[in-house]
Amino acid sequence: MFRHSRSRFAGLLGIALILSGCGLQSTDSQSKSSADLKIGTSLPLTGQASEDGKESRRGYQVWAKTVNDKGGLLGRKISLVVKDDATNQNTVVADYNALISRDKVDLLLGSYSSLLNFPASAIAEKKKMLYVTPTGGAEELYKRGFKTIFLAQPALASGQGDVFSDYLTEPSSKSTPKSVAYVTVDDSFTKPVVDSVKKNLEHAGIRTAYFETYANDLRNFDTLAEKIKNSGADTVVQGASFNDAVGLIRSLNKVNYKPKTLYQTSAPSLGSQYADAVGKENTNGVFYSTSWAPNASTTGNNEFIAAYRKMFPGSEPSESAADAYAAGQVLAEAVTHVGSIDDQMKLADWLRGNSVDTILGAFGWNANGSPKGNVLLGQWQKNKVEIVRPESAATSKTVVSPWRTGS
């Protein structure tokens, strides 16, 4: 997920509550009739997180069209109002203020990343509007006593690495390491994932050969790759967004170092974008945690993929698009079961007491809006993504080891 410093959360709540709607950037509002159900969001369509932001927009668009083709929500056609927050905290606050006060949207959907959802969700909380978000796995978002925020993913960031560490410590695992190098961007999503894997593997007696947190503006990874190589670690665990995941692989190749096992938090979920950036020969065997599997038999998954391909010919959906679609599913379930949007605290109460079937699987929520579920362990195999754990959801019975086998 998008990189951002944990320290940058300090003071965001206050900023979120006082910023006005100035400086918004509107990029995707549609003509609306009085009968339309206006649903607003702000996404990073430009800036550092634009790859995922654009995919999130596509996911929302596919969901809205799918619902509209079936008659809409509460008998009203959905009209999306999408703004560009430019991956900027101040802009996302201004955008959500504008969505509520100027655009008069009926419902909200979340942005992309914990960084942007932290302040944006404070606006929704103040206005007592339901805030279902496709991303935002940092624990800080759910420690504020808010009643309106819900994450439409199966697990928080702190639990997303468990499926990988559990696999490594299986008696039959092909990839059990002797020593591990851990590197992560200074980010409130990726750090908890890496810290959890490190804690689990150290508890299992596996030695930590190297650990480093690097700045989120790092662009040259050659020095870091040399340090990893010199550590002698046979496994590398990286907490990364897109650009730094690509950068580290390129630098590992440059210093001629090929660890037995490579795990990256989320960048490999971007499908062809990831493969094109790192080179298909470098994908085989890469592990990552994911909320979504393209070939999973979950509620609406086949419909989502078919609709995505029809709307965006030549493209395949990514995890970010799937997460956004699932957020729409969650929102629609709450609205449908309550039967009204007049009191959105009732929508929140319904979600707290129920689970929802989505293309990510079925899951419910704790009182603070954090999800109660588990993610999947994915691996690139022969130029495509497979799910390898848990075995009950596996799409491949084999696990590729070592990394870049066959390259």
C-alpha positions as YAML, in Angstrom:
chain: A
units: angstrom
residues:
- id: 1
  name: MET
  ca: [0.00, 0.00, 0.00]
- id: 2
  name: PHE
  ca: [0.94, 3.64, -0.27]
- id: 3
  name: ARG
  ca: [3.95, 4.69, 1.78]
- id: 4
  name: HIS
  ca: [3.50, 7.13, 4.59]
- id: 5
  name: SER
  ca: [5.22, 7.86, 7.87]
- id: 6
  name: ARG
  ca: [3.59, 6.81, 11.12]
- id: 7
  name: SER
  ca: [4.67, 10.12, 12.65]
- id: 8
  name: ARG
  ca: [2.64, 12.04, 10.10]
- id: 9
  name: PHE
  ca: [-0.56, 10.86, 11.78]
- id: 10
  name: ALA
  ca: [0.17, 13.28, 14.64]
- id: 11
  name: GLY
  ca: [-2.18, 16.20, 14.49]
- id: 12
  name: LEU
  ca: [-4.14, 14.92, 11.50]
- id: 13
  name: LEU
  ca: [-7.37, 14.63, 13.45]
- id: 14
  name: GLY
  ca: [-7.26, 18.30, 14.38]
- id: 15
  name: ILE
  ca: [-6.47, 19.27, 10.82]
- id: 16
  name: ALA
  ca: [-9.35, 17.16, 9.55]
- id: 17
  name: LEU
  ca: [-11.84, 18.90, 11.80]
- id: 18
  name: ILE
  ca: [-10.89, 22.49, 10.95]
- id: 19
  name: LEU
  ca: [-9.93, 22.54, 7.27]
- id: 20
  name: SER
  ca: [-12.49, 23.99, 4.91]
- id: 21
  name: GLY
  ca: [-13.35, 22.88, 1.39]
- id: 22
  name: CYS
  ca: [-10.87, 25.11, -0.41]
- id: 23
  name: GLY
  ca: [-8.48, 23.78, -3.05]
- id: 24
  name: LEU
  ca: [-10.50, 20.75, -4.13]
- id: 25
  name: GLN
  ca: [-9.83, 19.10, -7.46]
- id: 26
  name: SER
  ca: [-12.88, 17.63, -9.17]
- id: 27
  name: THR
  ca: [-12.22, 15.13, -11.94]
- id: 28
  name: ASP
  ca: [-15.12, 12.71, -12.27]
- id: 29
  name: SER
  ca: [-18.56, 14.08, -11.44]
- id: 30
  name: GLN
  ca: [-21.48, 13.00, -13.61]
- id: 31
  name: SER
  ca: [-24.70, 14.81, -14.52]
- id: 32
  name: LYS
  ca: [-27.35, 13.92, -11.98]
- id: 33
  name: SER
  ca: [-31.10, 14.02, -11.69]
- id: 34
  name: SER
  ca: [-32.92, 14.61, -8.43]
- id: 35
  name: ALA
  ca: [-33.57, 10.87, -8.21]
- id: 36
  name: ASP
  ca: [-29.91, 9.91, -8.34]
- id: 37
  name: LEU
  ca: [-28.23, 8.54, -5.24]
- id: 38
  name: LYS
  ca: [-25.05, 10.57, -5.06]
- id: 39
  name: ILE
  ca: [-22.06, 8.72, -3.60]
- id: 40
  name: GLY
  ca: [-18.86, 10.68, -3.11]
- id: 41
  name: THR
  ca: [-15.21, 9.79, -2.72]
- id: 42
  name: SER
  ca: [-11.79, 11.37, -3.12]
- id: 43
  name: LEU
  ca: [-8.93, 9.26, -4.46]
- id: 44
  name: PRO
  ca: [-5.24, 9.81, -5.28]
- id: 45
  name: LEU
  ca: [-5.60, 9.96, -9.06]
- id: 46
  name: THR
  ca: [-2.33, 11.89, -9.22]
- id: 47
  name: GLY
  ca: [0.71, 11.91, -6.95]
- id: 48
  name: GLN
  ca: [2.63, 9.07, -5.36]
- id: 49
  name: ALA
  ca: [-0.32, 6.69, -4.93]
- id: 50
  name: SER
  ca: [-1.92, 7.33, -8.32]
- id: 51
  name: GLU
  ca: [-1.54, 3.76, -9.63]
- id: 52
  name: ASP
  ca: [-3.68, 2.38, -6.82]
- id: 53
  name: GLY
  ca: [-5.95, 5.41, -6.78]
- id: 54
  name: LYS
  ca: [-6.88, 4.97, -10.42]
- id: 55
  name: GLU
  ca: [-7.54, 1.28, -9.89]
- id: 56
  name: SER
  ca: [-9.72, 2.10, -6.89]
- id: 57
  name: ARG
  ca: [-11.75, 4.47, -9.07]
- id: 58
  name: ARG
  ca: [-12.22, 1.70, -11.60]
- id: 59
  name: GLY
  ca: [-13.41, -0.64, -8.86]
- id: 60
  name: TYR
  ca: [-16.00, 1.91, -7.72]
- id: 61
  name: GLN
  ca: [-17.10, 2.53, -11.31]
- id: 62
  name: VAL
  ca: [-17.58, -1.19, -11.99]
- id: 63
  name: TRP
  ca: [-19.56, -1.59, -8.76]
- id: 64
  name: ALA
  ca: [-21.81, 1.38, -9.52]
- id: 65
  name: LYS
  ca: [-22.57, 0.15, -13.04]
- id: 66
  name: THR
  ca: [-23.25, -3.37, -11.78]
- id: 67
  name: VAL
  ca: [-25.73, -2.05, -9.22]
- id: 68
  name: ASN
  ca: [-27.34, 0.36, -11.69]
- id: 69
  name: ASP
  ca: [-27.80, -2.40, -14.25]
- id: 70
  name: LYS
  ca: [-29.89, -4.20, -11.62]
- id: 71
  name: GLY
  ca: [-32.08, -1.22, -10.84]
- id: 72
  name: GLY
  ca: [-29.89, 0.83, -8.51]
- id: 73
  name: LEU
  ca: [-29.84, 1.12, -4.73]
- id: 74
  name: LEU
  ca: [-33.12, 1.76, -2.91]
- id: 75
  name: GLY
  ca: [-34.62, 2.11, -6.38]
- id: 76
  name: ARG
  ca: [-32.31, 5.01, -7.25]
- id: 77
  name: LYS
  ca: [-29.51, 5.08, -9.79]
- id: 78
  name: ILE
  ca: [-26.04, 5.57, -8.29]
- id: 79
  name: SER
  ca: [-24.15, 8.66, -9.46]
- id: 80
  name: LEU
  ca: [-20.50, 8.71, -8.43]
- id: 81
  name: VAL
  ca: [-18.76, 11.97, -7.54]
- id: 82
  name: VAL
  ca: [-15.01, 11.36, -7.60]
- id: 83
  name: LYS
  ca: [-12.41, 13.97, -6.70]
- id: 84
  name: ASP
  ca: [-8.61, 13.85, -6.95]
- id: 85
  name: ASP
  ca: [-6.83, 14.39, -3.64]
- id: 86
  name: ALA
  ca: [-3.43, 14.25, -5.38]
- id: 87
  name: THR
  ca: [-2.12, 11.99, -2.58]
- id: 88
  name: ASN
  ca: [-2.28, 14.99, -0.28]
- id: 89
  name: GLN
  ca: [-3.68, 15.01, 3.26]
- id: 90
  name: ASN
  ca: [-4.94, 18.59, 3.17]
- id: 91
  name: THR
  ca: [-6.61, 18.10, -0.19]
- id: 92
  name: VAL
  ca: [-8.43, 14.95, 0.86]
- id: 93
  name: VAL
  ca: [-9.90, 16.82, 3.84]
- id: 94
  name: ALA
  ca: [-11.00, 19.68, 1.61]
- id: 95
  name: ASP
  ca: [-12.48, 17.20, -0.86]
- id: 96
  name: TYR
  ca: [-14.63, 15.37, 1.69]
- id: 97
  name: ASN
  ca: [-15.81, 18.66, 3.16]
- id: 98
  name: ALA
  ca: [-16.80, 19.72, -0.35]
- id: 99
  name: LEU
  ca: [-18.50, 16.43, -1.12]
- id: 100
  name: ILE
  ca: [-20.73, 16.88, 1.91]
- id: 101
  name: SER
  ca: [-21.34, 20.64, 1.93]
- id: 102
  name: ARG
  ca: [-21.20, 21.57, -1.79]
- id: 103
  name: ASP
  ca: [-21.96, 18.43, -3.75]
- id: 104
  name: LYS
  ca: [-24.55, 17.32, -1.17]
- id: 105
  name: VAL
  ca: [-23.70, 13.64, -1.62]
- id: 106
  name: ASP
  ca: [-26.00, 11.12, 0.03]
- id: 107
  name: LEU
  ca: [-23.28, 8.60, 0.96]
- id: 108
  name: LEU
  ca: [-19.52, 8.38, 1.17]
- id: 109
  name: LEU
  ca: [-16.90, 5.81, 0.20]
- id: 110
  name: GLY
  ca: [-13.32, 5.87, 1.42]
- id: 111
  name: SER
  ca: [-10.07, 6.96, -0.18]
- id: 112
  name: TYR
  ca: [-6.89, 4.93, -0.72]
- id: 113
  name: SER
  ca: [-4.28, 4.36, 2.04]
- id: 114
  name: SER
  ca: [-4.27, 4.82, 5.78]
- id: 115
  name: LEU
  ca: [-2.61, 8.20, 5.35]
- id: 116
  name: LEU
  ca: [-5.55, 9.66, 3.43]
- id: 117
  name: ASN
  ca: [-8.33, 7.76, 5.19]
- id: 118
  name: PHE
  ca: [-7.21, 8.89, 8.64]
- id: 119
  name: PRO
  ca: [-8.21, 12.56, 8.19]
- id: 120
  name: ALA
  ca: [-11.02, 11.86, 5.71]
- id: 121
  name: SER
  ca: [-12.79, 9.51, 8.11]
- id: 122
  name: ALA
  ca: [-12.74, 12.23, 10.77]
- id: 123
  name: ILE
  ca: [-14.88, 14.40, 8.50]
- id: 124
  name: ALA
  ca: [-17.38, 11.55, 8.09]
- id: 125
  name: GLU
  ca: [-17.43, 10.94, 11.84]
- id: 126
  name: LYS
  ca: [-18.12, 14.60, 12.57]
- id: 127
  name: LYS
  ca: [-21.01, 14.62, 10.07]
- id: 128
  name: LYS
  ca: [-22.29, 11.20, 11.28]
- id: 129
  name: MET
  ca: [-21.98, 9.69, 7.81]
- id: 130
  name: LEU
  ca: [-21.08, 6.06, 7.22]
- id: 131
  name: TYR
  ca: [-17.50, 5.69, 5.95]
- id: 132
  name: VAL
  ca: [-16.77, 2.33, 4.33]
- id: 133
  name: THR
  ca: [-13.20, 2.33, 3.05]
- id: 134
  name: PRO
  ca: [-11.46, -0.14, 0.73]
- id: 135
  name: THR
  ca: [-8.07, 0.43, 2.38]
- id: 136
  name: GLY
  ca: [-6.77, 1.80, 5.65]
- id: 137
  name: GLY
  ca: [-5.30, -1.11, 7.59]
- id: 138
  name: ALA
  ca: [-3.25, 0.89, 10.11]
- id: 139
  name: GLU
  ca: [-4.39, 0.24, 13.68]
- id: 140
  name: GLU
  ca: [-4.36, 3.98, 14.46]
- id: 141
  name: LEU
  ca: [-7.56, 4.47, 12.46]
- id: 142
  name: TYR
  ca: [-9.51, 2.22, 14.82]
- id: 143
  name: LYS
  ca: [-8.23, 3.55, 18.15]
- id: 144
  name: ARG
  ca: [-10.12, 6.86, 18.06]
- id: 145
  name: GLY
  ca: [-13.51, 5.69, 19.29]
- id: 146
  name: PHE
  ca: [-15.15, 6.42, 15.92]
- id: 147
  name: LYS
  ca: [-18.51, 4.80, 15.17]
- id: 148
  name: THR
  ca: [-18.78, 5.32, 11.40]
- id: 149
  name: ILE
  ca: [-15.56, 3.90, 9.88]
- id: 150
  name: PHE
  ca: [-15.46, 0.32, 8.54]
- id: 151
  name: LEU
  ca: [-12.63, -1.34, 6.63]
- id: 152
  name: ALA
  ca: [-13.85, -3.47, 3.71]
- id: 153
  name: GLN
  ca: [-10.92, -5.87, 3.88]
- id: 154
  name: PRO
  ca: [-10.59, -9.09, 5.89]
- id: 155
  name: ALA
  ca: [-7.79, -7.93, 8.24]
- id: 156
  name: LEU
  ca: [-5.76, -4.99, 9.52]
- id: 157
  name: ALA
  ca: [-2.12, -4.49, 8.52]
- id: 158
  name: SER
  ca: [-0.82, -6.05, 11.74]
- id: 159
  name: GLY
  ca: [-2.37, -9.40, 10.79]
- id: 160
  name: GLN
  ca: [-1.55, -9.49, 7.09]
- id: 161
  name: GLY
  ca: [1.87, -11.09, 7.45]
- id: 162
  name: ASP
  ca: [0.73, -13.96, 9.66]
- id: 163
  name: VAL
  ca: [-0.27, -16.17, 6.75]
- id: 164
  name: PHE
  ca: [3.28, -15.88, 5.36]
- id: 165
  name: SER
  ca: [5.10, -16.57, 8.63]
- id: 166
  name: ASP
  ca: [2.74, -19.49, 9.28]
- id: 167
  name: TYR
  ca: [3.66, -20.96, 5.90]
- id: 168
  name: LEU
  ca: [7.41, -20.55, 6.48]
- id: 169
  name: THR
  ca: [7.22, -22.44, 9.76]
- id: 170
  name: GLU
  ca: [5.14, -25.34, 8.47]
- id: 171
  name: PRO
  ca: [7.02, -28.66, 8.87]
- id: 172
  name: SER
  ca: [6.52, -29.36, 5.16]
- id: 173
  name: SER
  ca: [7.46, -25.88, 3.93]
- id: 174
  name: LYS
  ca: [9.98, -25.67, 1.10]
- id: 175
  name: SER
  ca: [10.94, -22.17, 2.16]
- id: 176
  name: THR
  ca: [11.77, -22.36, 5.88]
- id: 177
  name: PRO
  ca: [14.67, -19.90, 6.26]
- id: 178
  name: LYS
  ca: [17.81, -19.99, 8.35]
- id: 179
  name: SER
  ca: [18.05, -16.20, 8.50]
- id: 180
  name: VAL
  ca: [15.95, -13.29, 7.30]
- id: 181
  name: ALA
  ca: [16.60, -9.70, 6.22]
- id: 182
  name: TYR
  ca: [13.72, -7.33, 6.98]
- id: 183
  name: VAL
  ca: [13.45, -3.95, 5.26]
- id: 184
  name: THR
  ca: [10.47, -1.62, 5.24]
- id: 185
  name: VAL
  ca: [9.53, 1.86, 4.23]
- id: 186
  name: ASP
  ca: [8.62, 4.10, 7.16]
- id: 187
  name: ASP
  ca: [4.91, 3.54, 6.74]
- id: 188
  name: SER
  ca: [2.03, 2.80, 9.10]
- id: 189
  name: PHE
  ca: [0.71, 0.00, 6.88]
- id: 190
  name: THR
  ca: [3.89, -1.84, 5.93]
- id: 191
  name: LYS
  ca: [5.76, -1.60, 9.25]
- id: 192
  name: PRO
  ca: [3.19, -3.57, 11.25]
- id: 193
  name: VAL
  ca: [3.21, -6.31, 8.59]
- id: 194
  name: VAL
  ca: [7.00, -6.64, 8.68]
- id: 195
  name: ASP
  ca: [7.15, -6.34, 12.48]
- id: 196
  name: SER
  ca: [4.59, -9.15, 12.81]
- id: 197
  name: VAL
  ca: [6.48, -11.47, 10.47]
- id: 198
  name: LYS
  ca: [9.74, -10.70, 12.29]
- id: 199
  name: LYS
  ca: [8.19, -11.38, 15.69]
- id: 200
  name: ASN
  ca: [6.62, -14.64, 14.55]
- id: 201
  name: LEU
  ca: [9.79, -15.96, 12.91]
- id: 202
  name: GLU
  ca: [12.06, -14.97, 15.79]
- id: 203
  name: HIS
  ca: [9.65, -16.77, 18.13]
- id: 204
  name: ALA
  ca: [10.11, -19.84, 15.91]
- id: 205
  name: GLY
  ca: [13.90, -19.57, 16.36]
- id: 206
  name: ILE
  ca: [14.72, -18.10, 12.96]
- id: 207
  name: ARG
  ca: [17.57, -15.60, 13.10]
- id: 208
  name: THR
  ca: [17.23, -11.98, 12.03]
- id: 209
  name: ALA
  ca: [20.23, -11.23, 9.81]
- id: 210
  name: TYR
  ca: [19.37, -7.62, 9.05]
- id: 211
  name: PHE
  ca: [16.65, -5.05, 9.76]
- id: 212
  name: GLU
  ca: [16.23, -1.51, 8.43]
- id: 213
  name: THR
  ca: [13.48, 1.06, 8.10]
- id: 214
  name: TYR
  ca: [14.16, 3.35, 5.15]
- id: 215
  name: ALA
  ca: [12.79, 6.80, 4.37]
- id: 216
  name: ASN
  ca: [9.70, 7.03, 2.20]
- id: 217
  name: ASP
  ca: [11.53, 9.25, -0.28]
- id: 218
  name: LEU
  ca: [14.32, 6.73, -0.95]
- id: 219
  name: ARG
  ca: [14.79, 6.23, -4.68]
- id: 220
  name: ASN
  ca: [18.13, 4.40, -5.05]
- id: 221
  name: PHE
  ca: [18.12, 0.96, -3.42]
- id: 222
  name: ASP
  ca: [21.64, -0.17, -4.40]
- id: 223
  name: THR
  ca: [23.15, 0.47, -0.96]
- id: 224
  name: LEU
  ca: [20.26, -1.29, 0.77]
- id: 225
  name: ALA
  ca: [20.61, -4.26, -1.57]
- id: 226
  name: GLU
  ca: [24.33, -4.50, -0.77]
- id: 227
  name: LYS
  ca: [23.56, -4.53, 2.95]
- id: 228
  name: ILE
  ca: [21.03, -7.31, 2.46]
- id: 229
  name: LYS
  ca: [23.53, -9.29, 0.38]
- id: 230
  name: ASN
  ca: [26.27, -8.84, 2.99]
- id: 231
  name: SER
  ca: [23.93, -10.08, 5.73]
- id: 232
  name: GLY
  ca: [23.83, -13.49, 4.07]
- id: 233
  name: ALA
  ca: [20.09, -13.82, 4.65]
- id: 234
  name: ASP
  ca: [18.40, -16.48, 2.56]
- id: 235
  name: THR
  ca: [15.00, -14.76, 2.83]
- id: 236
  name: VAL
  ca: [14.05, -11.12, 2.29]
- id: 237
  name: VAL
  ca: [10.88, -9.58, 3.70]
- id: 238
  name: GLN
  ca: [10.09, -6.12, 2.34]
- id: 239
  name: GLY
  ca: [7.37, -3.74, 3.47]
- id: 240
  name: ALA
  ca: [6.85, -1.68, 0.34]
- id: 241
  name: SER
  ca: [4.49, 0.16, -1.93]
- id: 242
  name: PHE
  ca: [4.90, 0.01, -5.69]
- id: 243
  name: ASN
  ca: [7.98, 2.06, -6.55]
- id: 244
  name: ASP
  ca: [10.20, 0.84, -3.73]
- id: 245
  name: ALA
  ca: [9.24, -2.80, -4.36]
- id: 246
  name: VAL
  ca: [10.30, -2.40, -7.97]
- id: 247
  name: GLY
  ca: [13.44, -0.50, -6.94]
- id: 248
  name: LEU
  ca: [14.64, -3.18, -4.54]
- id: 249
  name: ILE
  ca: [14.25, -6.00, -7.06]
- id: 250
  name: ARG
  ca: [16.20, -4.04, -9.65]
- id: 251
  name: SER
  ca: [18.95, -3.35, -7.10]
- id: 252
  name: LEU
  ca: [19.09, -6.98, -5.91]
- id: 253
  name: ASN
  ca: [19.66, -7.97, -9.52]
- id: 254
  name: LYS
  ca: [22.26, -5.24, -9.91]
- id: 255
  name: VAL
  ca: [24.31, -6.51, -6.96]
- id: 256
  name: ASN
  ca: [23.79, -10.09, -8.17]
- id: 257
  name: TYR
  ca: [21.97, -11.33, -5.08]
- id: 258
  name: LYS
  ca: [19.20, -13.90, -5.29]
- id: 259
  name: PRO
  ca: [17.65, -14.82, -1.93]
- id: 260
  name: LYS
  ca: [15.85, -18.13, -1.73]
- id: 261
  name: THR
  ca: [12.58, -16.45, -0.76]
- id: 262
  name: LEU
  ca: [11.25, -12.94, -1.42]
- id: 263
  name: TYR
  ca: [8.10, -11.50, 0.20]
- id: 264
  name: GLN
  ca: [6.73, -8.03, -0.56]
- id: 265
  name: THR
  ca: [3.70, -6.63, 1.20]
- id: 266
  name: SER
  ca: [1.36, -5.54, -1.59]
- id: 267
  name: ALA
  ca: [3.02, -4.37, -4.81]
- id: 268
  name: PRO
  ca: [2.83, -7.85, -6.42]
- id: 269
  name: SER
  ca: [-0.97, -7.58, -6.21]
- id: 270
  name: LEU
  ca: [-0.90, -4.96, -8.99]
- id: 271
  name: GLY
  ca: [-0.76, -7.71, -11.58]
- id: 272
  name: SER
  ca: [0.56, -6.79, -15.02]
- id: 273
  name: GLN
  ca: [1.70, -3.36, -13.78]
- id: 274
  name: TYR
  ca: [4.03, -5.10, -11.34]
- id: 275
  name: ALA
  ca: [5.23, -7.70, -13.85]
- id: 276
  name: ASP
  ca: [5.94, -5.07, -16.49]
- id: 277
  name: ALA
  ca: [7.88, -2.94, -14.00]
- id: 278
  name: VAL
  ca: [10.11, -5.64, -12.50]
- id: 279
  name: GLY
  ca: [10.28, -7.87, -15.58]
- id: 280
  name: LYS
  ca: [8.30, -11.10, -15.85]
- id: 281
  name: GLU
  ca: [11.47, -13.11, -15.27]
- id: 282
  name: ASN
  ca: [11.70, -11.61, -11.79]
- id: 283
  name: THR
  ca: [8.16, -12.39, -10.65]
- id: 284
  name: ASN
  ca: [8.26, -16.17, -10.39]
- id: 285
  name: GLY
  ca: [8.18, -17.20, -6.74]
- id: 286
  name: VAL
  ca: [7.47, -13.77, -5.20]
- id: 287
  name: PHE
  ca: [5.16, -14.05, -2.17]
- id: 288
  name: TYR
  ca: [2.72, -11.41, -0.97]
- id: 289
  name: SER
  ca: [-0.37, -11.08, 1.20]
- id: 290
  name: THR
  ca: [-3.58, -10.24, -0.57]
- id: 291
  name: SER
  ca: [-7.20, -9.65, 0.24]
- id: 292
  name: TRP
  ca: [-8.42, -10.93, -3.15]
- id: 293
  name: ALA
  ca: [-7.92, -13.80, -5.57]
- id: 294
  name: PRO
  ca: [-8.99, -13.41, -9.23]
- id: 295
  name: ASN
  ca: [-10.10, -17.04, -9.42]
- id: 296
  name: ALA
  ca: [-11.81, -17.24, -6.03]
- id: 297
  name: SER
  ca: [-15.38, -18.52, -5.91]
- id: 298
  name: THR
  ca: [-16.57, -15.64, -3.74]
- id: 299
  name: THR
  ca: [-19.83, -13.71, -3.97]
- id: 300
  name: GLY
  ca: [-19.92, -11.71, -7.20]
- id: 301
  name: ASN
  ca: [-16.28, -12.30, -8.15]
- id: 302
  name: ASN
  ca: [-16.92, -13.64, -11.64]
- id: 303
  name: GLU
  ca: [-19.42, -10.85, -12.26]
- id: 304
  name: PHE
  ca: [-16.88, -8.26, -11.10]
- id: 305
  name: ILE
  ca: [-14.11, -9.56, -13.36]
- id: 306
  name: ALA
  ca: [-16.38, -9.80, -16.40]
- id: 307
  name: ALA
  ca: [-17.74, -6.29, -15.84]
- id: 308
  name: TYR
  ca: [-14.24, -4.88, -15.31]
- id: 309
  name: ARG
  ca: [-12.96, -6.41, -18.56]
- id: 310
  name: LYS
  ca: [-15.98, -5.08, -20.43]
- id: 311
  name: MET
  ca: [-15.57, -1.54, -19.07]
- id: 312
  name: PHE
  ca: [-11.78, -1.49, -19.47]
- id: 313
  name: PRO
  ca: [-10.87, -3.67, -22.48]
- id: 314
  name: GLY
  ca: [-7.35, -5.06, -22.44]
- id: 315
  name: SER
  ca: [-6.97, -4.57, -18.68]
- id: 316
  name: GLU
  ca: [-7.20, -6.99, -15.78]
- id: 317
  name: PRO
  ca: [-8.46, -5.96, -12.34]
- id: 318
  name: SER
  ca: [-5.97, -5.51, -9.50]
- id: 319
  name: GLU
  ca: [-6.42, -5.97, -5.77]
- id: 320
  name: SER
  ca: [-7.03, -2.22, -5.39]
- id: 321
  name: ALA
  ca: [-9.95, -2.38, -7.82]
- id: 322
  name: ALA
  ca: [-11.32, -5.45, -6.06]
- id: 323
  name: ASP
  ca: [-11.06, -3.78, -2.63]
- id: 324
  name: ALA
  ca: [-13.00, -0.77, -3.91]
- id: 325
  name: TYR
  ca: [-15.67, -3.00, -5.42]
- id: 326
  name: ALA
  ca: [-15.96, -4.84, -2.11]
- id: 327
  name: ALA
  ca: [-16.37, -1.54, -0.26]
- id: 328
  name: GLY
  ca: [-19.30, -0.83, -2.53]
- id: 329
  name: GLN
  ca: [-20.76, -4.25, -1.77]
- id: 330
  name: VAL
  ca: [-20.50, -3.58, 1.97]
- id: 331
  name: LEU
  ca: [-22.13, -0.17, 1.63]
- id: 332
  name: ALA
  ca: [-24.95, -1.59, -0.49]
- id: 333
  name: GLU
  ca: [-25.67, -4.40, 1.96]
- id: 334
  name: ALA
  ca: [-26.00, -2.00, 4.87]
- id: 335
  name: VAL
  ca: [-28.25, 0.38, 2.90]
- id: 336
  name: THR
  ca: [-30.42, -2.44, 1.57]
- id: 337
  name: HIS
  ca: [-30.97, -4.08, 4.93]
- id: 338
  name: VAL
  ca: [-31.67, -0.85, 6.80]
- id: 339
  name: GLY
  ca: [-33.83, 0.40, 3.94]
- id: 340
  name: SER
  ca: [-33.01, 4.07, 4.43]
- id: 341
  name: ILE
  ca: [-30.03, 6.44, 4.50]
- id: 342
  name: ASP
  ca: [-31.65, 9.12, 6.64]
- id: 343
  name: ASP
  ca: [-29.93, 8.00, 9.85]
- id: 344
  name: GLN
  ca: [-26.53, 6.64, 8.88]
- id: 345
  name: MET
  ca: [-25.70, 5.60, 12.43]
- id: 346
  name: LYS
  ca: [-28.26, 2.85, 11.83]
- id: 347
  name: LEU
  ca: [-26.19, 1.71, 8.86]
- id: 348
  name: ALA
  ca: [-23.12, 1.56, 11.09]
- id: 349
  name: ASP
  ca: [-25.02, -0.34, 13.78]
- id: 350
  name: TRP
  ca: [-26.17, -2.89, 11.19]
- id: 351
  name: LEU
  ca: [-22.60, -3.52, 10.01]
- id: 352
  name: ARG
  ca: [-21.36, -4.02, 13.57]
- id: 353
  name: GLY
  ca: [-23.94, -6.74, 14.09]
- id: 354
  name: ASN
  ca: [-23.61, -8.58, 10.79]
- id: 355
  name: SER
  ca: [-21.19, -10.07, 8.28]
- id: 356
  name: VAL
  ca: [-21.22, -9.38, 4.54]
- id: 357
  name: ASP
  ca: [-20.44, -11.65, 1.61]
- id: 358
  name: THR
  ca: [-18.07, -9.87, -0.78]
- id: 359
  name: ILE
  ca: [-15.68, -10.74, -3.58]
- id: 360
  name: LEU
  ca: [-13.00, -10.81, -0.85]
- id: 361
  name: GLY
  ca: [-14.99, -13.41, 1.09]
- id: 362
  name: ALA
  ca: [-17.34, -13.07, 4.04]
- id: 363
  name: PHE
  ca: [-16.33, -11.11, 7.13]
- id: 364
  name: GLY
  ca: [-17.74, -8.97, 9.91]
- id: 365
  name: TRP
  ca: [-16.45, -6.18, 12.11]
- id: 366
  name: ASN
  ca: [-15.45, -5.37, 15.64]
- id: 367
  name: ALA
  ca: [-17.10, -2.49, 17.50]
- id: 368
  name: ASN
  ca: [-14.37, -0.10, 16.29]
- id: 369
  name: GLY
  ca: [-14.90, -0.92, 12.61]
- id: 370
  name: SER
  ca: [-11.85, -3.16, 12.23]
- id: 371
  name: PRO
  ca: [-12.54, -6.40, 10.33]
- id: 372
  name: LYS
  ca: [-12.69, -9.94, 11.68]
- id: 373
  name: GLY
  ca: [-11.16, -12.14, 8.99]
- id: 374
  name: ASN
  ca: [-7.96, -13.41, 7.37]
- id: 375
  name: VAL
  ca: [-6.05, -12.54, 4.22]
- id: 376
  name: LEU
  ca: [-4.59, -14.90, 1.63]
- id: 377
  name: LEU
  ca: [-1.00, -15.78, 0.75]
- id: 378
  name: GLY
  ca: [-0.39, -15.21, -2.93]
- id: 379
  name: GLN
  ca: [2.57, -16.18, -5.08]
- id: 380
  name: TRP
  ca: [3.55, -15.40, -8.65]
- id: 381
  name: GLN
  ca: [3.85, -18.64, -10.63]
- id: 382
  name: LYS
  ca: [4.53, -18.85, -14.37]
- id: 383
  name: ASN
  ca: [3.56, -15.21, -15.04]
- id: 384
  name: LYS
  ca: [0.31, -15.30, -13.09]
- id: 385
  name: VAL
  ca: [-0.86, -15.05, -9.51]
- id: 386
  name: GLU
  ca: [-1.86, -18.11, -7.51]
- id: 387
  name: ILE
  ca: [-3.18, -18.47, -3.97]
- id: 388
  name: VAL
  ca: [-1.10, -20.96, -1.99]
- id: 389
  name: ARG
  ca: [-2.43, -20.53, 1.58]
- id: 390
  name: PRO
  ca: [-4.68, -21.30, 3.30]
- id: 391
  name: GLU
  ca: [-4.97, -24.64, 1.59]
- id: 392
  name: SER
  ca: [-8.77, -24.40, 1.67]
- id: 393
  name: ALA
  ca: [-8.57, -21.40, -0.68]
- id: 394
  name: ALA
  ca: [-5.50, -22.45, -2.67]
- id: 395
  name: THR
  ca: [-5.60, -22.23, -6.45]
- id: 396
  name: SER
  ca: [-2.25, -24.01, -6.78]
- id: 397
  name: LYS
  ca: [-1.16, -27.15, -4.96]
- id: 398
  name: THR
  ca: [2.52, -26.32, -5.46]
- id: 399
  name: VAL
  ca: [4.76, -23.57, -4.09]
- id: 400
  name: VAL
  ca: [7.62, -22.19, -6.22]
- id: 401
  name: SER
  ca: [11.02, -22.20, -4.51]
- id: 402
  name: PRO
  ca: [13.48, -20.60, -4.81]
- id: 403
  name: TRP
  ca: [12.62, -17.14, -6.11]
- id: 404
  name: ARG
  ca: [13.12, -16.71, -9.89]
- id: 405
  name: THR
  ca: [13.11, -20.45, -10.49]
- id: 406
  name: GLY
  ca: [13.08, -20.92, -14.23]
- id: 407
  name: SER
  ca: [14.25, -17.37, -14.95]
...
